[in-house]
Amino acid sequence: MRQCFRGEEAADEVEEADVCGLRSIAVPPDSLAIGRSLSEAGLNGVSVTALIRSGQRKPAPSPGTKIEAHDVIVASGPLESLLRLEQAVLG
């Protein structure tokens, strides 16, 4: 997350790749990520802040948590990394 909070850096020095965000990614039932752990799903540069499963919010799930159909992965990080995670989950 260090790349998301750079201190007093001038706004015009921030590149698009440095912009951070928060995303909720719903896992479809046909996702290739199902059965894989969060760490296997392409988390490079991304922090999973919560996992919502069966309506229950699980804050800060471990990297070994297996992804199930209909999970919602809540992640933060650089937008480029979030898009890679989303592609890995959604296919």
Phi, psi and omega in degrees: 000350182304322180294344179276334184235093188259016177078225187263035178295138180296141183301326182285351177271349182280123179269162181302322181295339181273349182290132182254159180207183178230132182225144171251124183242114178277128182275115180287157183296343180255016182292139176288349180280345182298132180091346177270156177280163177303321181293334178276353187270005178091053183271011183306116178082003184243142175248121177277113184272336179196160173228129178253121182226126180053039178079358181257128179274127177246102182291144175045063179294152180288154180300338180277356180299127180281139180277134178240157176303140178075003171296155170239119180264122178255118186226153176230154179154188178299141184304321180300317179292322177297321178295322177296317177298314180300319178295321180295324182279318185272342178083000000 
